[in-house]
Amino acid sequence: MNETTQCSIVGAGIAGVAAAIRLRAAGASVTVFDQNNHVGGKLAECSMQGYRFDMGPSLFTMPQFIEELFACAGAKMEDYFSYQKEEIICKYFFEDSTVFTAYSDKTKYIAEACRVFDVEPEALITYFDKSAMKYDRTRSIFLERSLHRWSTYLRRDTLKGLMAMPKLDLLQSLHQINRRAFRDPRLVQIFDRYATYNGSTPYRTPGIMSLIPHLEQNIGTYYPHGGMISIPRALHRLAEDMGVQFRLNTKVDQIMTEGNKVTGVRVGSSVIATDRVICNADMFSAYRYLLPQVKAPEKAMQQERSSSGIIFYWGVKKAFPSLQLHNIFFASDYRKEFDWISEGGEWHQDPTIYLNITSKCDTHDAPEGCENWFILINVPARAGEDWKHWTEVMRKAVIDKLSRLLKEDIANLIECEDVLTPDLIESRTSSHLGALYGSASNDRMAAFVRHPNFHAAIHGLYFCGGSVHPGGGIPLCLLSGKIVAQEITQTA
Ligand SMILES: Cc1cc2nc3c(=O)[nH]c(=O)nc-3n(C[C@H](O)[C@H](O)[C@H](O)COP(=O)(O)OP(=O)(O)OC[C@H]3O[C@@H](n4cnc5c(N)ncnc54)[C@H](O)[C@@H]3O)c2cc1C
């Protein structure tokens, strides 16, 4: 591949930028288009009255996939980006006053869990060991390669993974696996919550999702210096230093094709001719709006969406030493909450609250003695909801619950605020119905068989990002950028 291979990338989300860096490193000439004025898509930032907030992702795992990008570009990561490992993964609060601190050190985690819950160390050790085994056996098949190429199935590690299938808990739900592993319902709830890491429900997502705790507990959770926004900022700078062209504030109106070949992208009335187009826009929006001339995969497009969120950004004029970087305040009836999020049930007004406070790590993120609260509650990605109304209802529910559990009148402490709702997520990032992670992984097929990273009939058309294989969340999006770059370099 060389400069004469022209690649256009539609979308500067994390997957689009990862693909850009890898393709440029392989010698291609790369242009990235984004309708927004910043690189990072859902990784965005806002500031008000001396408070800074990351608006999208807040949990950073698997930093090795970021490191790989610097290595493949031949650049020194420390010139662009740095991060630290967190000693406390998360602090959990229950309505019955139970408080559990999940330490990153496994021995400390187990000791604390045995102190707080009705559990023996062996049950936790076995769970984490199985979690690691599930990840190791499946990552090379399900995460690191296209599932839509025969060559993937001819590899030795794929065969090893396939042989391990019976141990992967594909036939039971995550909740069933957790109930079998732990008798204390509070511990079951903690391990059920990992389903939300890809916007699914623990009552239907397959038990193999119990590999997610391995990523947090055995590999670790991290904090990027400067906040989550420093990830796309560093990758943007790296890509520009390598010669990738960015055209921000530029909406692509159509991906152009002729016969069975991609020919370029159209921006307004001008067509930019290109051999390869990598679509980082949500697959649903891509087929509906960017590829009207191409038959859409209607079945894949009807797949259930992952959950969305209402996110409050509050400048809080008090410091709470009892809180950590990541905090969870659980709903008392978890099943009812997921009936509402994933099964079309009635609105549930005791949500599980995720509270992230980056000023715990970066003191510049809030004025002295204050904290920047990012509060996320999961809500359904559902059409026709009155989000303004539900934001008011949920704001009250969140304030009541936090005031009760923290024994403080929270409403009086909020000195500035902003809010993000599913309709805003959709309008800002083209994510259909504001889903955070593309489609949900609420059954075995949906968990693994997502839209491929290339178009089977149109030569030169590729897809990356949270709505396609291998899925949503920063680590998987980075892997989708890697798979696309491998596909292109192997066929160039
Ligand atoms: C509130 C929230 C919290 C989250 N929390 C976490 C977390 O803690 N950890 C985690 O790992 N993940 C988290 N996620 C999920 C994670 O943000 C996403 O999975 C990931 O960032 C998606 O990246 P992407 O590459 O698919 O692109 P996106 O971020 O979806 O960006 C796509 C880009 O394409 C652009 N685009 C679309 N159409 C066009 C067009 N026609 N022309 C030009 N540009 C176009 C959009 O403007 C956008 O910038 C969260 C998401 C949200 C919203």
The ligand as an SDF file (V2000), in Angstrom:
LIG
                    3D

 53 58  0  0  0  0  0  0  0  0999 V2000
  -22.7140    8.7910   27.9010 C   0  0  0  0  0  0  0  0  0  0  0  0
  -21.8610    7.6620   27.4000 C   0  0  0  0  0  0  0  0  0  0  0  0
  -21.1100    6.9190   28.2920 C   0  0  0  0  0  0  0  0  0  0  0  0
  -20.2930    5.8780   27.8330 C   0  0  0  0  0  0  0  0  0  0  0  0
  -19.4800    5.2250   28.7190 N   0  0  0  0  0  0  0  0  0  0  0  0
  -18.5050    4.4060   28.2470 C   0  0  0  0  0  0  0  0  0  0  0  0
  -17.4440    3.9840   29.1020 C   0  0  0  0  0  0  0  0  0  0  0  0
  -17.4000    4.3410   30.2780 O   0  0  0  0  0  0  0  0  0  0  0  0
  -16.4540    3.1910   28.5820 N   0  0  0  0  0  0  0  0  0  0  0  0
  -16.4740    2.8210   27.2580 C   0  0  0  0  0  0  0  0  0  0  0  0
  -15.5440    2.1000   26.8260 O   0  0  0  0  0  0  0  0  0  0  0  0
  -17.4630    3.2230   26.4180 N   0  0  0  0  0  0  0  0  0  0  0  0
  -18.4610    4.0230   26.8850 C   0  0  0  0  0  0  0  0  0  0  0  0
  -19.4120    4.5230   26.0340 N   0  0  0  0  0  0  0  0  0  0  0  0
  -19.4920    3.9930   24.6540 C   0  0  0  0  0  0  0  0  0  0  0  0
  -18.4250    4.6090   23.7560 C   0  0  0  0  0  0  0  0  0  0  0  0
  -18.4620    6.0070   23.8740 O   0  0  0  0  0  0  0  0  0  0  0  0
  -18.7010    4.2440   22.3110 C   0  0  0  0  0  0  0  0  0  0  0  0
  -18.8580    2.8390   22.1540 O   0  0  0  0  0  0  0  0  0  0  0  0
  -17.5700    4.6880   21.3870 C   0  0  0  0  0  0  0  0  0  0  0  0
  -17.0430    5.9350   21.7480 O   0  0  0  0  0  0  0  0  0  0  0  0
  -18.1340    4.7400   19.9820 C   0  0  0  0  0  0  0  0  0  0  0  0
  -17.1150    5.1000   19.0850 O   0  0  0  0  0  0  0  0  0  0  0  0
  -17.3330    5.0340   17.5320 P   0  0  0  0  0  0  0  0  0  0  0  0
  -15.9950    4.8700   16.9170 O   0  0  0  0  0  0  0  0  0  0  0  0
  -18.3690    4.0330   17.1960 O   0  0  0  0  0  0  0  0  0  0  0  0
  -17.8500    6.4670   17.0950 O   0  0  0  0  0  0  0  0  0  0  0  0
  -18.8500    7.5460   17.6950 P   0  0  0  0  0  0  0  0  0  0  0  0
  -18.3070    8.0500   18.9710 O   0  0  0  0  0  0  0  0  0  0  0  0
  -20.2320    7.0590   17.6510 O   0  0  0  0  0  0  0  0  0  0  0  0
  -18.6260    8.6960   16.6270 O   0  0  0  0  0  0  0  0  0  0  0  0
  -19.0800    8.6070   15.3120 C   0  0  0  0  0  0  0  0  0  0  0  0
  -18.7270    9.9200   14.6470 C   0  0  0  0  0  0  0  0  0  0  0  0
  -19.1700    9.8640   13.2970 O   0  0  0  0  0  0  0  0  0  0  0  0
  -19.6330   11.1600   12.9650 C   0  0  0  0  0  0  0  0  0  0  0  0
  -20.5300   11.0520   11.8090 N   0  0  0  0  0  0  0  0  0  0  0  0
  -21.6310   10.2700   11.6990 C   0  0  0  0  0  0  0  0  0  0  0  0
  -22.1980   10.4560   10.5070 N   0  0  0  0  0  0  0  0  0  0  0  0
  -21.4370   11.3620    9.8560 C   0  0  0  0  0  0  0  0  0  0  0  0
  -21.5080   11.9670    8.5710 C   0  0  0  0  0  0  0  0  0  0  0  0
  -22.4880   11.6910    7.7180 N   0  0  0  0  0  0  0  0  0  0  0  0
  -20.5460   12.8560    8.2290 N   0  0  0  0  0  0  0  0  0  0  0  0
  -19.5470   13.1820    9.0780 C   0  0  0  0  0  0  0  0  0  0  0  0
  -19.4490   12.6620   10.3070 N   0  0  0  0  0  0  0  0  0  0  0  0
  -20.3690   11.7580   10.6890 C   0  0  0  0  0  0  0  0  0  0  0  0
  -20.3340   11.6300   14.2230 C   0  0  0  0  0  0  0  0  0  0  0  0
  -20.4060   13.0410   14.2440 O   0  0  0  0  0  0  0  0  0  0  0  0
  -19.3960   11.1230   15.3020 C   0  0  0  0  0  0  0  0  0  0  0  0
  -18.4340   12.0810   15.6340 O   0  0  0  0  0  0  0  0  0  0  0  0
  -20.2650    5.5570   26.4550 C   0  0  0  0  0  0  0  0  0  0  0  0
  -21.0400    6.3040   25.5470 C   0  0  0  0  0  0  0  0  0  0  0  0
  -21.8120    7.3650   26.0140 C   0  0  0  0  0  0  0  0  0  0  0  0
  -22.5930    8.2040   25.0200 C   0  0  0  0  0  0  0  0  0  0  0  0
  1  2  1  0
  2  3  1  0
  2 52  2  0
  3  4  2  0
  4  5  1  0
  4 50  1  0
  5  6  2  0
  6  7  1  0
  6 13  1  0
  7  8  2  0
  7  9  1  0
  9 10  1  0
 10 11  2  0
 10 12  1  0
 12 13  2  0
 13 14  1  0
 14 15  1  0
 14 50  1  0
 15 16  1  0
 16 17  1  0
 16 18  1  0
 18 19  1  0
 18 20  1  0
 20 21  1  0
 20 22  1  0
 22 23  1  0
 23 24  1  0
 24 25  2  0
 24 26  1  0
 24 27  1  0
 27 28  1  0
 28 29  2  0
 28 30  1  0
 28 31  1  0
 31 32  1  0
 32 33  1  0
 33 34  1  0
 33 48  1  0
 34 35  1  0
 35 36  1  0
 35 46  1  0
 36 37  1  0
 36 45  1  0
 37 38  2  0
 38 39  1  0
 39 40  1  0
 39 45  2  0
 40 41  1  0
 40 42  2  0
 42 43  1  0
 43 44  2  0
 44 45  1  0
 46 47  1  0
 46 48  1  0
 48 49  1  0
 50 51  2  0
 51 52  1  0
 52 53  1  0
M  END
$$$$
